[in-house]
Amino acid sequence: QTISGEHGLDGSGVYNGSSDLQLERMNVYFNEATGGKYVPRAVLVDLEPGTMDAVRAGPFGQLFRPDNFVFGQ
């Protein structure tokens, strides 16, 4: 949430910032997806699927691509 806010992104990955510097450095943490949305450059790994469900259900859960979640069964 903090990094998204610092880069001017809302919970759905849409840029709402006002600084050219934010856009200039966006690719450090995010990749641009279709529709002008940004997704985190991250792979989330855990042994329990419940943890990943909690992330998906959170306020920024829709930012992550489904194939970036890796968990045990």
PQR file of N, CA, C, O and H, with PARSE charges and radii, in Angstrom:
ATOM      1  N   GLN A   1       0.821  -1.186   0.000 -0.4000 1.5000
ATOM      2  CA  GLN A   1       0.000   0.000   0.000 -0.0000 2.0000
ATOM      3  C   GLN A   1       0.863   1.247   0.000  0.5500 1.7000
ATOM      4  O   GLN A   1       0.574   2.213  -0.706 -0.5500 1.4000
ATOM      5  N   THR A   2       1.916   1.222   0.789 -0.4000 1.5000
ATOM      6  CA  THR A   2       2.783   2.389   0.892 -0.0000 2.0000
ATOM      7  C   THR A   2       3.450   2.702  -0.440  0.5500 1.7000
ATOM      8  O   THR A   2       3.456   3.851  -0.881 -0.5500 1.4000
ATOM      9  H   THR A   2       2.150   0.437   1.362  0.4000 1.0000
ATOM     10  N   ILE A   3       4.009   1.687  -1.075 -0.4000 1.5000
ATOM     11  CA  ILE A   3       4.705   1.904  -2.346 -0.0000 2.0000
ATOM     12  C   ILE A   3       3.720   2.326  -3.428  0.5500 1.7000
ATOM     13  O   ILE A   3       4.042   3.179  -4.256 -0.5500 1.4000
ATOM     14  H   ILE A   3       4.005   0.753  -0.716  0.4000 1.0000
ATOM     15  N   SER A   4       2.532   1.745  -3.434 -0.4000 1.5000
ATOM     16  CA  SER A   4       1.514   2.150  -4.408 -0.0000 2.0000
ATOM     17  C   SER A   4       1.156   3.617  -4.220  0.5500 1.7000
ATOM     18  O   SER A   4       1.053   4.366  -5.191 -0.5500 1.4000
ATOM     19  H   SER A   4       2.271   1.052  -2.762  0.4000 1.0000
ATOM     20  N   GLY A   5       0.968   4.020  -2.982 -0.4000 1.5000
ATOM     21  CA  GLY A   5       0.643   5.414  -2.690 -0.0000 2.0000
ATOM     22  C   GLY A   5       1.754   6.366  -3.086  0.5500 1.7000
ATOM     23  O   GLY A   5       1.493   7.441  -3.625 -0.5500 1.4000
ATOM     24  H   GLY A   5       1.051   3.411  -2.194  0.4000 1.0000
ATOM     25  N   GLU A   6       2.995   5.977  -2.820 -0.4000 1.5000
ATOM     26  CA  GLU A   6       4.134   6.826  -3.183 -0.0000 2.0000
ATOM     27  C   GLU A   6       4.250   7.011  -4.691  0.5500 1.7000
ATOM     28  O   GLU A   6       4.772   8.023  -5.159 -0.5500 1.4000
ATOM     29  H   GLU A   6       3.208   5.104  -2.382  0.4000 1.0000
ATOM     30  N   HIS A   7       3.765   6.036  -5.446 -0.4000 1.5000
ATOM     31  CA  HIS A   7       3.826   6.123  -6.901 -0.0000 2.0000
ATOM     32  C   HIS A   7       2.513   6.619  -7.515  0.5500 1.7000
ATOM     33  O   HIS A   7       2.383   6.653  -8.739 -0.5500 1.4000
ATOM     34  H   HIS A   7       3.341   5.214  -5.066  0.4000 1.0000
ATOM     35  N   GLY A   8       1.551   6.999  -6.693 -0.4000 1.5000
ATOM     36  CA  GLY A   8       0.308   7.575  -7.190 -0.0000 2.0000
ATOM     37  C   GLY A   8      -0.681   6.572  -7.732  0.5500 1.7000
ATOM     38  O   GLY A   8      -1.503   6.918  -8.581 -0.5500 1.4000
ATOM     39  H   GLY A   8       1.656   6.971  -5.699  0.4000 1.0000
ATOM     40  N   LEU A   9      -0.626   5.327  -7.261 -0.4000 1.5000
ATOM     41  CA  LEU A   9      -1.555   4.298  -7.736 -0.0000 2.0000
ATOM     42  C   LEU A   9      -2.672   4.079  -6.733  0.5500 1.7000
ATOM     43  O   LEU A   9      -2.458   4.130  -5.521 -0.5500 1.4000
ATOM     44  H   LEU A   9       0.042   5.045  -6.572  0.4000 1.0000
ATOM     45  N   ASP A  10      -3.871   3.835  -7.255 -0.4000 1.5000
ATOM     46  CA  ASP A  10      -4.975   3.469  -6.368 -0.0000 2.0000
ATOM     47  C   ASP A  10      -5.026   1.948  -6.229  0.5500 1.7000
ATOM     48  O   ASP A  10      -4.160   1.247  -6.752 -0.5500 1.4000
ATOM     49  H   ASP A  10      -4.045   3.794  -8.239  0.4000 1.0000
ATOM     50  N   GLY A  11      -6.029   1.443  -5.532 -0.4000 1.5000
ATOM     51  CA  GLY A  11      -6.138   0.015  -5.251 -0.0000 2.0000
ATOM     52  C   GLY A  11      -6.348  -0.864  -6.464  0.5500 1.7000
ATOM     53  O   GLY A  11      -6.151  -2.077  -6.391 -0.5500 1.4000
ATOM     54  H   GLY A  11      -6.733   2.012  -5.107  0.4000 1.0000
ATOM     55  N   SER A  12      -6.748  -0.270  -7.587 -0.4000 1.5000
ATOM     56  CA  SER A  12      -6.954  -1.072  -8.795 -0.0000 2.0000
ATOM     57  C   SER A  12      -5.798  -0.951  -9.783  0.5500 1.7000
ATOM     58  O   SER A  12      -5.861  -1.509 -10.879 -0.5500 1.4000
ATOM     59  H   SER A  12      -6.908   0.716  -7.647  0.4000 1.0000
ATOM     60  N   GLY A  13      -4.739  -0.223  -9.407 -0.4000 1.5000
ATOM     61  CA  GLY A  13      -3.568  -0.111 -10.264 -0.0000 2.0000
ATOM     62  C   GLY A  13      -3.599   1.033 -11.252  0.5500 1.7000
ATOM     63  O   GLY A  13      -2.761   1.095 -12.151 -0.5500 1.4000
ATOM     64  H   GLY A  13      -4.688   0.230  -8.517  0.4000 1.0000
ATOM     65  N   VAL A  14      -4.548   1.940 -11.102 -0.4000 1.5000
ATOM     66  CA  VAL A  14      -4.659   3.090 -11.997 -0.0000 2.0000
ATOM     67  C   VAL A  14      -3.838   4.249 -11.430  0.5500 1.7000
ATOM     68  O   VAL A  14      -3.894   4.538 -10.235 -0.5500 1.4000
ATOM     69  H   VAL A  14      -5.229   1.890 -10.371  0.4000 1.0000
ATOM     70  N   TYR A  15      -3.081   4.901 -12.300 -0.4000 1.5000
ATOM     71  CA  TYR A  15      -2.246   6.025 -11.873 -0.0000 2.0000
ATOM     72  C   TYR A  15      -3.106   7.266 -11.669  0.5500 1.7000
ATOM     73  O   TYR A  15      -3.819   7.691 -12.578 -0.5500 1.4000
ATOM     74  H   TYR A  15      -3.035   4.666 -13.271  0.4000 1.0000
ATOM     75  N   ASN A  16      -3.036   7.845 -10.476 -0.4000 1.5000
ATOM     76  CA  ASN A  16      -3.758   9.072 -10.143 -0.0000 2.0000
ATOM     77  C   ASN A  16      -2.815  10.146  -9.614  0.5500 1.7000
ATOM     78  O   ASN A  16      -3.260  11.137  -9.035 -0.5500 1.4000
ATOM     79  H   ASN A  16      -2.457   7.500  -9.737  0.4000 1.0000
ATOM     80  N   GLY A  17      -1.535   9.952  -9.810 -0.4000 1.5000
ATOM     81  CA  GLY A  17      -0.547  10.883  -9.281 -0.0000 2.0000
ATOM     82  C   GLY A  17      -0.460  12.160 -10.095  0.5500 1.7000
ATOM     83  O   GLY A  17      -1.173  12.346 -11.081 -0.5500 1.4000
ATOM     84  H   GLY A  17      -1.173   9.147 -10.280  0.4000 1.0000
ATOM     85  N   SER A  18       0.435  13.037  -9.654 -0.4000 1.5000
ATOM     86  CA  SER A  18       0.574  14.327 -10.323 -0.0000 2.0000
ATOM     87  C   SER A  18       2.028  14.666 -10.629  0.5500 1.7000
ATOM     88  O   SER A  18       2.320  15.782 -11.057 -0.5500 1.4000
ATOM     89  H   SER A  18       1.014  12.886  -8.853  0.4000 1.0000
ATOM     90  N   SER A  19       2.928  13.739 -10.421 -0.4000 1.5000
ATOM     91  CA  SER A  19       4.349  14.021 -10.569 -0.0000 2.0000
ATOM     92  C   SER A  19       4.954  13.233 -11.727  0.5500 1.7000
ATOM     93  O   SER A  19       4.699  12.039 -11.883 -0.5500 1.4000
ATOM     94  H   SER A  19       2.690  12.832 -10.074  0.4000 1.0000
ATOM     95  N   ASP A  20       5.752  13.916 -12.527 -0.4000 1.5000
ATOM     96  CA  ASP A  20       6.472  13.223 -13.597 -0.0000 2.0000
ATOM     97  C   ASP A  20       7.486  12.245 -13.024  0.5500 1.7000
ATOM     98  O   ASP A  20       7.778  11.218 -13.635 -0.5500 1.4000
ATOM     99  H   ASP A  20       5.960  14.886 -12.400  0.4000 1.0000
ATOM    100  N   LEU A  21       8.018  12.562 -11.859 -0.4000 1.5000
ATOM    101  CA  LEU A  21       8.992  11.685 -11.212 -0.0000 2.0000
ATOM    102  C   LEU A  21       8.363  10.342 -10.832  0.5500 1.7000
ATOM    103  O   LEU A  21       9.019   9.304 -10.915 -0.5500 1.4000
ATOM    104  H   LEU A  21       7.781  13.397 -11.362  0.4000 1.0000
ATOM    105  N   GLN A  22       7.093  10.363 -10.417 -0.4000 1.5000
ATOM    106  CA  GLN A  22       6.391   9.116 -10.096 -0.0000 2.0000
ATOM    107  C   GLN A  22       6.335   8.213 -11.321  0.5500 1.7000
ATOM    108  O   GLN A  22       6.636   7.023 -11.231 -0.5500 1.4000
ATOM    109  H   GLN A  22       6.561  11.206 -10.349  0.4000 1.0000
ATOM    110  N   LEU A  23       5.956   8.767 -12.453 -0.4000 1.5000
ATOM    111  CA  LEU A  23       5.859   7.975 -13.682 -0.0000 2.0000
ATOM    112  C   LEU A  23       7.229   7.524 -14.172  0.5500 1.7000
ATOM    113  O   LEU A  23       7.375   6.424 -14.705 -0.5500 1.4000
ATOM    114  H   LEU A  23       5.712   9.734 -12.526  0.4000 1.0000
ATOM    115  N   GLU A  24       8.224   8.375 -13.990 -0.4000 1.5000
ATOM    116  CA  GLU A  24       9.576   8.054 -14.426 -0.0000 2.0000
ATOM    117  C   GLU A  24      10.123   6.811 -13.730  0.5500 1.7000
ATOM    118  O   GLU A  24      10.839   6.012 -14.333 -0.5500 1.4000
ATOM    119  H   GLU A  24       8.105   9.268 -13.557  0.4000 1.0000
ATOM    120  N   ARG A  25       9.780   6.661 -12.462 -0.4000 1.5000
ATOM    121  CA  ARG A  25      10.325   5.559 -11.662 -0.0000 2.0000
ATOM    122  C   ARG A  25       9.319   4.435 -11.411  0.5500 1.7000
ATOM    123  O   ARG A  25       9.554   3.554 -10.583 -0.5500 1.4000
ATOM    124  H   ARG A  25       9.198   7.310 -11.971  0.4000 1.0000
ATOM    125  N   MET A  26       8.214   4.474 -12.123 -0.4000 1.5000
ATOM    126  CA  MET A  26       7.167   3.474 -11.941 -0.0000 2.0000
ATOM    127  C   MET A  26       7.679   2.064 -12.228  0.5500 1.7000
ATOM    128  O   MET A  26       7.289   1.111 -11.554 -0.5500 1.4000
ATOM    129  H   MET A  26       8.024   5.189 -12.795  0.4000 1.0000
ATOM    130  N   ASN A  27       8.558   1.931 -13.235 -0.4000 1.5000
ATOM    131  CA  ASN A  27       8.997   0.593 -13.654 -0.0000 2.0000
ATOM    132  C   ASN A  27       9.945  -0.076 -12.665  0.5500 1.7000
ATOM    133  O   ASN A  27      10.338  -1.223 -12.881 -0.5500 1.4000
ATOM    134  H   ASN A  27       8.874   2.706 -13.783  0.4000 1.0000
ATOM    135  N   VAL A  28      10.321   0.602 -11.593 -0.4000 1.5000
ATOM    136  CA  VAL A  28      11.151  -0.026 -10.566 -0.0000 2.0000
ATOM    137  C   VAL A  28      10.354  -1.104  -9.836  0.5500 1.7000
ATOM    138  O   VAL A  28      10.877  -2.182  -9.554 -0.5500 1.4000
ATOM    139  H   VAL A  28      10.003   1.534 -11.417  0.4000 1.0000
ATOM    140  N   TYR A  29       9.097  -0.816  -9.531 -0.4000 1.5000
ATOM    141  CA  TYR A  29       8.259  -1.736  -8.756 -0.0000 2.0000
ATOM    142  C   TYR A  29       7.070  -2.294  -9.534  0.5500 1.7000
ATOM    143  O   TYR A  29       6.474  -3.285  -9.112 -0.5500 1.4000
ATOM    144  H   TYR A  29       8.672   0.060  -9.760  0.4000 1.0000
ATOM    145  N   PHE A  30       6.713  -1.676 -10.662 -0.4000 1.5000
ATOM    146  CA  PHE A  30       5.487  -2.044 -11.367 -0.0000 2.0000
ATOM    147  C   PHE A  30       5.737  -2.223 -12.860  0.5500 1.7000
ATOM    148  O   PHE A  30       6.627  -1.599 -13.437 -0.5500 1.4000
ATOM    149  H   PHE A  30       7.197  -0.871 -11.004  0.4000 1.0000
ATOM    150  N   ASN A  31       4.928  -3.091 -13.473 -0.4000 1.5000
ATOM    151  CA  ASN A  31       4.885  -3.237 -14.925 -0.0000 2.0000
ATOM    152  C   ASN A  31       3.562  -2.673 -15.404  0.5500 1.7000
ATOM    153  O   ASN A  31       2.542  -2.806 -14.727 -0.5500 1.4000
ATOM    154  H   ASN A  31       4.205  -3.598 -13.004  0.4000 1.0000
ATOM    155  N   GLU A  32       3.576  -2.041 -16.576 -0.4000 1.5000
ATOM    156  CA  GLU A  32       2.335  -1.518 -17.127 -0.0000 2.0000
ATOM    157  C   GLU A  32       1.586  -2.648 -17.824  0.5500 1.7000
ATOM    158  O   GLU A  32       2.149  -3.363 -18.653 -0.5500 1.4000
ATOM    159  H   GLU A  32       4.404  -1.933 -17.126  0.4000 1.0000
ATOM    160  N   ALA A  33       0.324  -2.798 -17.482 -0.4000 1.5000
ATOM    161  CA  ALA A  33      -0.528  -3.828 -18.080 -0.0000 2.0000
ATOM    162  C   ALA A  33      -1.487  -3.158 -19.064  0.5500 1.7000
ATOM    163  O   ALA A  33      -1.382  -1.958 -19.318 -0.5500 1.4000
ATOM    164  H   ALA A  33      -0.133  -2.217 -16.808  0.4000 1.0000
ATOM    165  N   THR A  34      -2.405  -3.921 -19.607 -0.4000 1.5000
ATOM    166  CA  THR A  34      -3.375  -3.367 -20.539 -0.0000 2.0000
ATOM    167  C   THR A  34      -4.296  -2.387 -19.832  0.5500 1.7000
ATOM    168  O   THR A  34      -4.542  -2.499 -18.631 -0.5500 1.4000
ATOM    169  H   THR A  34      -2.491  -4.896 -19.401  0.4000 1.0000
ATOM    170  N   GLY A  35      -4.793  -1.442 -20.580 -0.4000 1.5000
ATOM    171  CA  GLY A  35      -5.731  -0.472 -20.027 -0.0000 2.0000
ATOM    172  C   GLY A  35      -5.078   0.590 -19.160  0.5500 1.7000
ATOM    173  O   GLY A  35      -5.767   1.272 -18.402 -0.5500 1.4000
ATOM    174  H   GLY A  35      -4.593  -1.351 -21.556  0.4000 1.0000
ATOM    175  N   GLY A  36      -3.756   0.745 -19.255 -0.4000 1.5000
ATOM    176  CA  GLY A  36      -3.073   1.760 -18.471 -0.0000 2.0000
ATOM    177  C   GLY A  36      -2.959   1.450 -16.992  0.5500 1.7000
ATOM    178  O   GLY A  36      -2.659   2.332 -16.187 -0.5500 1.4000
ATOM    179  H   GLY A  36      -3.196   0.191 -19.871  0.4000 1.0000
ATOM    180  N   LYS A  37      -3.197   0.202 -16.633 -0.4000 1.5000
ATOM    181  CA  LYS A  37      -3.064  -0.195 -15.228 -0.0000 2.0000
ATOM    182  C   LYS A  37      -1.655  -0.705 -14.971  0.5500 1.7000
ATOM    183  O   LYS A  37      -0.947  -1.122 -15.888 -0.5500 1.4000
ATOM    184  H   LYS A  37      -3.441  -0.515 -17.287  0.4000 1.0000
ATOM    185  N   TYR A  38      -1.268  -0.661 -13.711 -0.4000 1.5000
ATOM    186  CA  TYR A  38       0.051  -1.128 -13.310 -0.0000 2.0000
ATOM    187  C   TYR A  38      -0.093  -2.291 -12.343  0.5500 1.7000
ATOM    188  O   TYR A  38      -0.970  -2.293 -11.478 -0.5500 1.4000
ATOM    189  H   TYR A  38      -1.843  -0.322 -12.966  0.4000 1.0000
ATOM    190  N   VAL A  39       0.785  -3.286 -12.501 -0.4000 1.5000
ATOM    191  CA  VAL A  39       0.784  -4.457 -11.619 -0.0000 2.0000
ATOM    192  C   VAL A  39       2.157  -4.569 -10.965  0.5500 1.7000
ATOM    193  O   VAL A  39       3.170  -4.266 -11.596 -0.5500 1.4000
ATOM    194  H   VAL A  39       1.497  -3.285 -13.203  0.4000 1.0000
ATOM    195  N   PRO A  40       2.199  -4.999  -9.712 -0.5600 1.5000
ATOM    196  CA  PRO A  40       3.484  -5.124  -9.023  0.2800 2.0000
ATOM    197  C   PRO A  40       4.386  -6.167  -9.674  0.5500 1.7000
ATOM    198  O   PRO A  40       3.921  -7.194 -10.169 -0.5500 1.4000
ATOM    199  N   ARG A  41       5.668  -5.882  -9.662 -0.4000 1.5000
ATOM    200  CA  ARG A  41       6.663  -6.850 -10.121 -0.0000 2.0000
ATOM    201  C   ARG A  41       7.004  -7.707  -8.915  0.5500 1.7000
ATOM    202  O   ARG A  41       7.979  -7.447  -8.211 -0.5500 1.4000
ATOM    203  H   ARG A  41       6.045  -5.048  -9.260  0.4000 1.0000
ATOM    204  N   ALA A  42       6.193  -8.732  -8.685 -0.4000 1.5000
ATOM    205  CA  ALA A  42       6.344  -9.533  -7.472 -0.0000 2.0000
ATOM    206  C   ALA A  42       5.875 -10.959  -7.704  0.5500 1.7000
ATOM    207  O   ALA A  42       5.013 -11.226  -8.541 -0.5500 1.4000
ATOM    208  H   ALA A  42       5.400  -8.943  -9.257  0.4000 1.0000
ATOM    209  N   VAL A  43       6.464 -11.859  -6.942 -0.4000 1.5000
ATOM    210  CA  VAL A  43       5.995 -13.235  -6.843 -0.0000 2.0000
ATOM    211  C   VAL A  43       5.745 -13.479  -5.364  0.5500 1.7000
ATOM    212  O   VAL A  43       6.644 -13.306  -4.542 -0.5500 1.4000
ATOM    213  H   VAL A  43       7.164 -11.642  -6.262  0.4000 1.0000
ATOM    214  N   LEU A  44       4.532 -13.879  -5.024 -0.4000 1.5000
ATOM    215  CA  LEU A  44       4.172 -14.118  -3.630 -0.0000 2.0000
ATOM    216  C   LEU A  44       4.195 -15.616  -3.365  0.5500 1.7000
ATOM    217  O   LEU A  44       3.505 -16.379  -4.042 -0.5500 1.4000
ATOM    218  H   LEU A  44       3.801 -14.019  -5.692  0.4000 1.0000
ATOM    219  N   VAL A  45       4.982 -16.039  -2.388 -0.4000 1.5000
ATOM    220  CA  VAL A  45       5.180 -17.459  -2.099 -0.0000 2.0000
ATOM    221  C   VAL A  45       4.851 -17.733  -0.642  0.5500 1.7000
ATOM    222  O   VAL A  45       5.289 -17.005   0.249 -0.5500 1.4000
ATOM    223  H   VAL A  45       5.542 -15.419  -1.839  0.4000 1.0000
ATOM    224  N   ASP A  46       4.070 -18.795  -0.399 -0.4000 1.5000
ATOM    225  CA  ASP A  46       3.756 -19.221   0.961 -0.0000 2.0000
ATOM    226  C   ASP A  46       3.377 -20.692   0.922  0.5500 1.7000
ATOM    227  O   ASP A  46       2.978 -21.210  -0.121 -0.5500 1.4000
ATOM    228  H   ASP A  46       3.714 -19.387  -1.122  0.4000 1.0000
ATOM    229  N   LEU A  47       3.502 -21.359   2.055 -0.4000 1.5000
ATOM    230  CA  LEU A  47       3.144 -22.773   2.127 -0.0000 2.0000
ATOM    231  C   LEU A  47       1.649 -22.984   2.311  0.5500 1.7000
ATOM    232  O   LEU A  47       1.141 -24.066   2.015 -0.5500 1.4000
ATOM    233  H   LEU A  47       3.827 -20.938   2.902  0.4000 1.0000
ATOM    234  N   GLU A  48       0.941 -21.981   2.789 -0.4000 1.5000
ATOM    235  CA  GLU A  48      -0.493 -22.111   3.045 -0.0000 2.0000
ATOM    236  C   GLU A  48      -1.305 -21.281   2.057  0.5500 1.7000
ATOM    237  O   GLU A  48      -1.025 -20.095   1.885 -0.5500 1.4000
ATOM    238  H   GLU A  48       1.354 -21.102   3.029  0.4000 1.0000
ATOM    239  N   PRO A  49      -2.303 -21.873   1.403 -0.5600 1.5000
ATOM    240  CA  PRO A  49      -3.134 -21.110   0.478  0.2800 2.0000
ATOM    241  C   PRO A  49      -3.970 -20.040   1.175  0.5500 1.7000
ATOM    242  O   PRO A  49      -4.362 -19.058   0.544 -0.5500 1.4000
ATOM    243  N   GLY A  50      -4.248 -20.213   2.458 -0.4000 1.5000
ATOM    244  CA  GLY A  50      -5.061 -19.235   3.186 -0.0000 2.0000
ATOM    245  C   GLY A  50      -4.427 -17.860   3.248  0.5500 1.7000
ATOM    246  O   GLY A  50      -5.127 -16.847   3.229 -0.5500 1.4000
ATOM    247  H   GLY A  50      -3.930 -21.010   2.971  0.4000 1.0000
ATOM    248  N   THR A  51      -3.114 -17.819   3.322 -0.4000 1.5000
ATOM    249  CA  THR A  51      -2.410 -16.537   3.339 -0.0000 2.0000
ATOM    250  C   THR A  51      -2.610 -15.804   2.021  0.5500 1.7000
ATOM    251  O   THR A  51      -2.838 -14.594   2.006 -0.5500 1.4000
ATOM    252  H   THR A  51      -2.545 -18.641   3.337  0.4000 1.0000
ATOM    253  N   MET A  52      -2.525 -16.522   0.936 -0.4000 1.5000
ATOM    254  CA  MET A  52      -2.722 -15.914  -0.379 -0.0000 2.0000
ATOM    255  C   MET A  52      -4.162 -15.454  -0.560  0.5500 1.7000
ATOM    256  O   MET A  52      -4.413 -14.430  -1.197 -0.5500 1.4000
ATOM    257  H   MET A  52      -2.340 -17.504   0.947  0.4000 1.0000
ATOM    258  N   ASP A  53      -5.102 -16.199  -0.008 -0.4000 1.5000
ATOM    259  CA  ASP A  53      -6.502 -15.782  -0.065 -0.0000 2.0000
ATOM    260  C   ASP A  53      -6.699 -14.465   0.671  0.5500 1.7000
ATOM    261  O   ASP A  53      -7.468 -13.612   0.228 -0.5500 1.4000
ATOM    262  H   ASP A  53      -4.899 -17.031   0.509  0.4000 1.0000
ATOM    263  N   ALA A  54      -6.006 -14.298   1.794 -0.4000 1.5000
ATOM    264  CA  ALA A  54      -6.105 -13.055   2.558 -0.0000 2.0000
ATOM    265  C   ALA A  54      -5.537 -11.879   1.765  0.5500 1.7000
ATOM    266  O   ALA A  54      -6.090 -10.780   1.806 -0.5500 1.4000
ATOM    267  H   ALA A  54      -5.381 -14.991   2.154  0.4000 1.0000
ATOM    268  N   VAL A  55      -4.451 -12.102   1.052 -0.4000 1.5000
ATOM    269  CA  VAL A  55      -3.873 -11.038   0.221 -0.0000 2.0000
ATOM    270  C   VAL A  55      -4.831 -10.684  -0.905  0.5500 1.7000
ATOM    271  O   VAL A  55      -5.070  -9.505  -1.167 -0.5500 1.4000
ATOM    272  H   VAL A  55      -4.002 -12.995   1.019  0.4000 1.0000
ATOM    273  N   ARG A  56      -5.378 -11.685  -1.570 -0.4000 1.5000
ATOM    274  CA  ARG A  56      -6.326 -11.440  -2.667 -0.0000 2.0000
ATOM    275  C   ARG A  56      -7.565 -10.689  -2.199  0.5500 1.7000
ATOM    276  O   ARG A  56      -8.102  -9.860  -2.934 -0.5500 1.4000
ATOM    277  H   ARG A  56      -5.184 -12.643  -1.357  0.4000 1.0000
ATOM    278  N   ALA A  57      -8.023 -10.970  -0.984 -0.4000 1.5000
ATOM    279  CA  ALA A  57      -9.234 -10.337  -0.459 -0.0000 2.0000
ATOM    280  C   ALA A  57      -8.961  -8.945   0.106  0.5500 1.7000
ATOM    281  O   ALA A  57      -9.902  -8.206   0.394 -0.5500 1.4000
ATOM    282  H   ALA A  57      -7.587 -11.643  -0.387  0.4000 1.0000
ATOM    283  N   GLY A  58      -7.703  -8.579   0.267 -0.4000 1.5000
ATOM    284  CA  GLY A  58      -7.339  -7.286   0.832 -0.0000 2.0000
ATOM    285  C   GLY A  58      -7.589  -6.142  -0.137  0.5500 1.7000
ATOM    286  O   GLY A  58      -7.978  -6.369  -1.283 -0.5500 1.4000
ATOM    287  H   GLY A  58      -6.938  -9.180   0.033  0.4000 1.0000
ATOM    288  N   PRO A  59      -7.367  -4.914   0.320 -0.5600 1.5000
ATOM    289  CA  PRO A  59      -7.655  -3.732  -0.497  0.2800 2.0000
ATOM    290  C   PRO A  59      -6.803  -3.626  -1.763  0.5500 1.7000
ATOM    291  O   PRO A  59      -7.212  -2.965  -2.718 -0.5500 1.4000
ATOM    292  N   PHE A  60      -5.639  -4.254  -1.792 -0.4000 1.5000
ATOM    293  CA  PHE A  60      -4.782  -4.201  -2.971 -0.0000 2.0000
ATOM    294  C   PHE A  60      -4.632  -5.561  -3.631  0.5500 1.7000
ATOM    295  O   PHE A  60      -3.727  -5.759  -4.442 -0.5500 1.4000
ATOM    296  H   PHE A  60      -5.307  -4.791  -1.017  0.4000 1.0000
ATOM    297  N   GLY A  61      -5.503  -6.498  -3.295 -0.4000 1.5000
ATOM    298  CA  GLY A  61      -5.426  -7.849  -3.840 -0.0000 2.0000
ATOM    299  C   GLY A  61      -5.619  -7.931  -5.333  0.5500 1.7000
ATOM    300  O   GLY A  61      -5.045  -8.802  -5.986 -0.5500 1.4000
ATOM    301  H   GLY A  61      -6.238  -6.337  -2.636  0.4000 1.0000
ATOM    302  N   GLN A  62      -6.423  -7.032  -5.890 -0.4000 1.5000
ATOM    303  CA  GLN A  62      -6.671  -7.084  -7.326 -0.0000 2.0000
ATOM    304  C   GLN A  62      -5.517  -6.521  -8.151  0.5500 1.7000
ATOM    305  O   GLN A  62      -5.533  -6.607  -9.379 -0.5500 1.4000
ATOM    306  H   GLN A  62      -6.889  -6.324  -5.359  0.4000 1.0000
ATOM    307  N   LEU A  63      -4.526  -5.952  -7.491 -0.4000 1.5000
ATOM    308  CA  LEU A  63      -3.344  -5.461  -8.204 -0.0000 2.0000
ATOM    309  C   LEU A  63      -2.486  -6.595  -8.752  0.5500 1.7000
ATOM    310  O   LEU A  63      -1.856  -6.449  -9.800 -0.5500 1.4000
ATOM    311  H   LEU A  63      -4.513  -5.882  -6.493  0.4000 1.0000
ATOM    312  N   PHE A  64      -2.461  -7.719  -8.051 -0.4000 1.5000
ATOM    313  CA  PHE A  64      -1.556  -8.809  -8.395 -0.0000 2.0000
ATOM    314  C   PHE A  64      -2.149  -9.715  -9.461  0.5500 1.7000
ATOM    315  O   PHE A  64      -3.353  -9.971  -9.481 -0.5500 1.4000
ATOM    316  H   PHE A  64      -2.973  -7.838  -7.200  0.4000 1.0000
ATOM    317  N   ARG A  65      -1.288 -10.193 -10.342 -0.4000 1.5000
ATOM    318  CA  ARG A  65      -1.722 -11.168 -11.337 -0.0000 2.0000
ATOM    319  C   ARG A  65      -1.920 -12.515 -10.655  0.5500 1.7000
ATOM    320  O   ARG A  65      -1.145 -12.869  -9.766 -0.5500 1.4000
ATOM    321  H   ARG A  65      -0.310  -9.985 -10.325  0.4000 1.0000
ATOM    322  N   PRO A  66      -2.936 -13.273 -11.048 -0.5600 1.5000
ATOM    323  CA  PRO A  66      -3.187 -14.574 -10.416  0.2800 2.0000
ATOM    324  C   PRO A  66      -2.021 -15.550 -10.539  0.5500 1.7000
ATOM    325  O   PRO A  66      -1.810 -16.372  -9.647 -0.5500 1.4000
ATOM    326  N   ASP A  67      -1.267 -15.471 -11.621 -0.4000 1.5000
ATOM    327  CA  ASP A  67      -0.150 -16.404 -11.787 -0.0000 2.0000
ATOM    328  C   ASP A  67       1.089 -16.008 -10.981  0.5500 1.7000
ATOM    329  O   ASP A  67       2.105 -16.700 -11.043 -0.5500 1.4000
ATOM    330  H   ASP A  67      -1.439 -14.803 -12.345  0.4000 1.0000
ATOM    331  N   ASN A  68       1.024 -14.919 -10.236 -0.4000 1.5000
ATOM    332  CA  ASN A  68       2.132 -14.513  -9.361 -0.0000 2.0000
ATOM    333  C   ASN A  68       2.002 -15.088  -7.956  0.5500 1.7000
ATOM    334  O   ASN A  68       2.863 -14.850  -7.109 -0.5500 1.4000
ATOM    335  H   ASN A  68       0.199 -14.356 -10.186  0.4000 1.0000
ATOM    336  N   PHE A  69       0.947 -15.833  -7.703 -0.4000 1.5000
ATOM    337  CA  PHE A  69       0.735 -16.471  -6.404 -0.0000 2.0000
ATOM    338  C   PHE A  69       1.214 -17.918  -6.477  0.5500 1.7000
ATOM    339  O   PHE A  69       0.757 -18.680  -7.328 -0.5500 1.4000
ATOM    340  H   PHE A  69       0.247 -16.026  -8.392  0.4000 1.0000
ATOM    341  N   VAL A  70       2.129 -18.300  -5.592 -0.4000 1.5000
ATOM    342  CA  VAL A  70       2.636 -19.669  -5.523 -0.0000 2.0000
ATOM    343  C   VAL A  70       2.451 -20.144  -4.093  0.5500 1.7000
ATOM    344  O   VAL A  70       2.929 -19.510  -3.153 -0.5500 1.4000
ATOM    345  H   VAL A  70       2.500 -17.680  -4.900  0.4000 1.0000
ATOM    346  N   PHE A  71       1.746 -21.277  -3.929 -0.4000 1.5000
ATOM    347  CA  PHE A  71       1.518 -21.779  -2.572 -0.0000 2.0000
ATOM    348  C   PHE A  71       1.425 -23.288  -2.577  0.5500 1.7000
ATOM    349  O   PHE A  71       1.109 -23.903  -3.596 -0.5500 1.4000
ATOM    350  H   PHE A  71       1.357 -21.793  -4.692  0.4000 1.0000
ATOM    351  N   GLY A  72       1.706 -23.883  -1.419 -0.4000 1.5000
ATOM    352  CA  GLY A  72       1.639 -25.331  -1.256 -0.0000 2.0000
ATOM    353  C   GLY A  72       0.216 -25.791  -1.020  0.5500 1.7000
ATOM    354  O   GLY A  72      -0.690 -24.981  -0.823 -0.5500 1.4000
ATOM    355  H   GLY A  72       1.963 -23.383  -0.591  0.4000 1.0000
ATOM    356  N   GLN A  73       0.030 -27.107  -1.043 -0.4000 1.5000
ATOM    357  CA  GLN A  73      -1.319 -27.650  -0.837 -0.0000 2.0000
ATOM    358  C   GLN A  73      -1.333 -28.556   0.361  0.5500 1.7000
ATOM    359  O   GLN A  73      -2.377 -29.113   0.702 -0.5500 1.4000
ATOM    360  H   GLN A  73       0.766 -27.765  -1.204  0.4000 1.0000
TER
END
